[in-house]
Amino acid sequence: MAFAPDRPSARVHDHLGWPFFEDRHRQLARELDAWAAQHVPADHPHDVDAACRSLVRALGDAGWLTHAVGGRAYGGAVDVIDTRAICLIRETLARYSGLADFAFAMQGLGSGAITLAGTDAQKARWLPRVARGEAIAAFALSEPDAGSDVAALACEAREEGDHVVLEGEKTWISNGGIADVYVVFARSEPAEAKGSKGISAYVVEAGTPGFEIAERIDVIAPHPLARLRFRHCRIPAAQRLGQRGEGFKIAMRTLDVFRTSVAAAALGFARRALEEALQRATTRRMFGQTLADFQLTQARLAQMATTVDSAALLTYRAAWQRDQGRAVTREAAMAKMVATEGAQQVIDAAVQIWGGLGVVSGIPVESLYREIRALRIYEGATEVQQLIIARELLKDVRA
């Protein structure tokens, strides 16, 4: 999805006045909105790989990717990733282009484990290039039989002296096929540990012998996606992130940083859908009046607006709470669930208001309809978020 809002709502920045934000956040959001209006392509790319590379470089050149990387010494805007900043960036980019949001988000998620667990040498080697948009990053966790159940990982990492040999497959890997650097999670102690224990994280560069792109995967909202294969892929042991066996914790910490930003992206899609619905409802004439004059339309618009604000409140509560250093597991899960499910409802309503045009390929609400569906699945499906929320509630009661 790539299109520029034709008539941005005058109230699109109203939420910046909420007490969750500081002046620097408000300035960031407004500056990015102005930049995106000028630099995010309004056409639908035929070559998604090339478009994604171009967007990464543009975001890097403009300095926006510095917010996706932690550590000023390594090209980051701040020493600790600012959750509210990355949420505002994702929300803003998503209003303009799903692919632009994807390009930003994957630079953060793909390099997040390096930010959190890398040595000074590892950070210096990879993070500045990611922050400048010179290197594309990928997060390789999921496998054919290990999606939500991360503990079921089967990809193996076998130590041989000063090297590690990777064997196995990864799938549903965003940026697969175009990334320069992959953070790969593999089972380093298959014989001694079960479940989440014995998983380690490694940095693997594209072009490493034994590492190949086994299959490119096409999805309804096109973006670079692939299945990876490792056949006796030999890398230096120095490319392990953190201690041996800490991979599961590193993966969960990385996802914890960026899960709230998924809610923010969904919020951006929903805001754009509401804008498009308002534009259509106030200009489409039927039976001697506009569509907006019908009470049924007004009721639907009211529900859409309330859903958007509900998602925004939960999203930025979680982001603010994380930036205060407080536990955010339950709040992030609530935000992700409500924002993604709510955005699906808002976008569906926008398609309905657009009528037949709403399902024409390339029309903004049609693109949004395809774009939102994956957000209800990746980084923890809605059902997983429900389990997390319930688990946290019951933990408090049992304590």
N, C-alpha and C positions, 0 to 999 in steps of 0.2 A: 504494500500500500504506500503510495507516495502522491500527495496532493497538498496544495496550499489552501488553508481556509479562505473562502471567498468573503465571508462577512463575520469575522470573529466577534463574539459577544462582548459587549461593553463590560460585562461582569465577569469575564473569564479570569481576572486576577483578583477578584473579591477576597478569596480565601487567603491571600497574602497578608491581609490585615489581622489574621488570627494570631493569638499569642504564642502559637507553636514556633513562629519564625522570628529571626533577627533581621535587622536591616540588610545585612549582607545576603541573606537568602532572597529577600524581595528584589534586590538589585540584580542578583544572578538570574532570577526567573524572567525579569523584564528584558535584560540584555540578551538572553538566549532566545526569547520569543522574537525579538527584532532580528537577530541573526538568522534564525530558522526561516523566517519569512523571506529572506533574501537568498539563502544558500541551500536550502533543502529542495531538491528537484521536485517539480510538480507533475512529472510524467511517470508512467509505469515502466520500469526498466525491463528490457528484453533479456539483458545479460545481468542476472542478479548478482553473480560473483563480482563482476566488474563494478557494479553499482555499490556493492557493499564495501569493496576496497576503497572506492572513491570517497564514500561517506566517512569511513574510518580516518582517512587522511585529512579530509576537510575538518572533521571534529578535532583531530590532533593539531592541525595548523592553527585553529582558532582558540586552542587552549582548553576546550571543554573536557577532553579526556584526562586532564590532570586531576579532575574530581573523582575519576574512577580508580585512581591509584593512590595508595597510602604512602606517606613519607616524602617530605620536601626534598630530602637528599637524593631521592630517586625519581624526581619529576612530578611528584604529587602536589596538589594544591595545598594540602594540609598533612600533618603527620598521621592523624587518624582519620579514616574515611568518614565524611560528614553524611549521615544517612538522609537528613532532610535535603541536602544539596543534590544527592543522586536521585532522590525521589522527584524533586522539582524538575530536574533535567529530563528524566524519563517521561514524566507527565507532559512536559512541553513538547518534546520531540515526538511523542506518540500522537499528539494532536495534528502534527504535520505529516508524519511518515512512520509507518510501522517498521520499515527497514532502517530508518535513521535511529529509532529507539533501539532496535536490535543491535546495530553497530556499536552504539555506546555501551549498552548493557553487557555485551559479551566481552568487551575490553576489560570491564570491571570483574565480571564473574570468572573469565578466563585467567586473569592474573591475580585474582583474589587470594588464592592459596600461597602464591609467592609473597604477596604483601604480608600475609599473616604469619607464615612459617618459614620463609626463606632466610638464608644467611645474608650477611651484608654483601658478600660476593655475588650470590644468586640474584639479589635485588638489583644490584648495580648492573648486572649483565642483561637483564630482561626488562625491568620496569620502565626505565627511561624511554626505551624504544616503543613500548606499549603506550605510554603517556603522550608521545609525539605522533602516534598513529603510523609509525614506521614499521611496526610488527603487529600482526593480528594474533590474538590469543584465543584459546579454546579450553573448555573445562570438560574432561573426558571421564565421566563417572558411570553413566548408564550402560547396561549390557543387555543382550537379547533376553536373558532371564533374570535381570536385576535392574528394576526401575525404581519403584517406590521402596522396594526391599533392598536397600543398599548392602545389607549384610550378606546377600546372596552372591556377591561378586565372585567370578570364577577366573578372570584374567590373572595370570600368575607373574610374579617377579622373583626370579631365582638369582641369588647372589653367587657370583663367581669371582673371587678375589676382589679387585678394585672396580669391578663392573657388575651390572645387574642385567639379566636377560629377561625380557618381557615376552610372554606368550599368551595369546588370546584375542578377544574382540571387544570392541566398544560400539555402541550404536546410539542413534538419536543425538549425535554430537554436533551442536551448533558451531558454525564456522569450519566444520569438517570439510577439508578439501581446499580451503583458502588460508587457513591459519599457518603462522610461522612457528608458533610455540604452543604445545599442548601440555596441560597438567593432567597426568594419567594416574588413576587410582587402581592399584592392583594388590592382590593377595601375596604378601611377602613371606608368610609363614603358613602355608596350606596344611602341613602335616601336624603342626602343634596348636593351631588356634582355629576356633570356629566363630561363626557369626561376625560381628563387627571387629573382633580382635584380629590382629595380624594383617591389617590392610595398611599399605604405605602409599605415599604420593611421590610422583616423579615428574620431572620436566623432560619432555621429549620434543626435540626440534624436528620440523618437517624436513624430509630428505634423509633422515637417519636410516641406514640399511636395516631391512627387516620390518620397517614400518610402512604400511601402504593404505591408501584409501580403497577399501574393498567395494564400496557402493555409494553412489550419491542418491539421496532420498528426496523425492519431490513431495511437497505438502501443499495444502490449499492456500496458505499464505506464503508464497515463495521466499525462502532465505537459504543461505548455505547450510546444508545438513548432510551428514554422512555416517556410514558405518566404517569403523577403523579396524585394521587387522595387524597384529604383531606376530611375526614369525622369527623367532630367535633374534629379536631386536636387542642389540647390545648397546647399553649406554653407561657412562661413568657413574659409579656409585655416588659421586659428589653431586649428582643431579637429583638425589632424593631430597624431598622437602621435609624438614623436621626429623624426628627420630623414627626408627623402624617401628612399625605397628601403630603409628599415630595418624595414619591416613584418614580413618573414619572421623576422628575428631576434627581434623583439618577441613574435611569436606563439609561437615555440619556447621562449623564456624563460618566457612565461606558462604554457604547458603543462608545462614542466619543474617549475614550482612546485607545480602541482596534480595531476600524474600520480600521485604516490605516494598522494595522498588518495583516488584512485579505488580503489586497492587496499584502503584502510582502509574505504571504504564496503562493498566486497565482503565484507570481514572481518566487518563488522557484520551483514550479511545472513546469513553463514554461522553466526555465533554464535547468532543467533536461531533458525535452522533446527535447530541442534544442541539448543538448549533445548527446542524444540517436539518433537523426536524423542525426547528423554529423557522428557519428560512423557507422551507417548503410549505409549512402550514400557513404562513402569512402571505404567501404569494400565489399559491395554487387556488384558483377560483372554481367553484362548483355550486350549482343550484343558486346562483345569484349572490353568493358570498364567498369568503375565503374559508379554507379548511379550518383555520384557527377559530372561526366564529361558531363552530359546532361544539357543544358541551362535551361530547365524547372525546374530541381532540384535546380540549382543555384539560380534561381529567387525566388523559394519558400524558400530556406534557408535565402536569403537576407531579405525577408519579415519577416520571423520568428525572425531573429536577431534584426531587427529594432523595431518590436513590443515589444520584451523583454526590449530593452533599453528605449523605450518610457514609458513603465510601471514602470521601475526602477526610472526614473527621476521624474515622478509624485509621486511615493510612497515615495521616500526619501525627496522630497520637502515638502510634507505634514508632514512627521515625524520631519524633521528639524524645520519647522515652529511651530509645536506644542511644541517642546522642547524650543523654544524661547518665549513661552507664548503668542503667537499670535493666533487669531481666525483661525480655520482650517476647519470649516464645509464644505465649498465649495471644498477646496483642498482635504480633505479626501474622499469626495464623488467622485470626479474626479478620484482619485487614485484607489479607490475600483472598480469603474465601468470599467476603462480602463484596469487595471491589470487582473481582473477576466475574462472579455470578451476577452481580448487579449490572455490570457493563454489558454482559450478554443480553439481559432483559432490555436495557436502554437501547442498544443497537437494534435489536429485533423490532422494538417499537418504532424506531426511526425508519427502518425498512418498510414497515407497514404504512407509515405516514407518507412515504414516497410512492407507495403503490407500485405499479408495474415498473417504473423507472428504478425502483429500489433494488431490483434483481438484475439490472443490466451491468455487464462486466465493465469495470472501470469507474462506475459511479461511486462517490465516496462512501455511502452507506453500505454498498455491496462489498467494497474492499474491507470496511470495518467488520462486517459480518464474518468474513473469512479470517480476519486478523485476530479477533478476540478468542476464537475457539481454543487455540492452543494454550492460552494463558490459564485456562481452567484445569490444565493437566500438568504443565511443566513446573519444576521446582516444588513439587508436592501437589497432587491432585486435590480437588475440593474434599473428597472423602478422607484423604489423609489429614487435611487441615481440621476436619471435624474430630478425628481421633485425637489429634494433638490438643485441641481446645478442651475436649472432655477429660483427657488424661491430666491436664494441668488443673482443671477444676477439682477432680477427684483427689489429686495429690494434696491440695490445700485442705480438703475436708478430712482426709485420713491423717494428715499431720496434726 
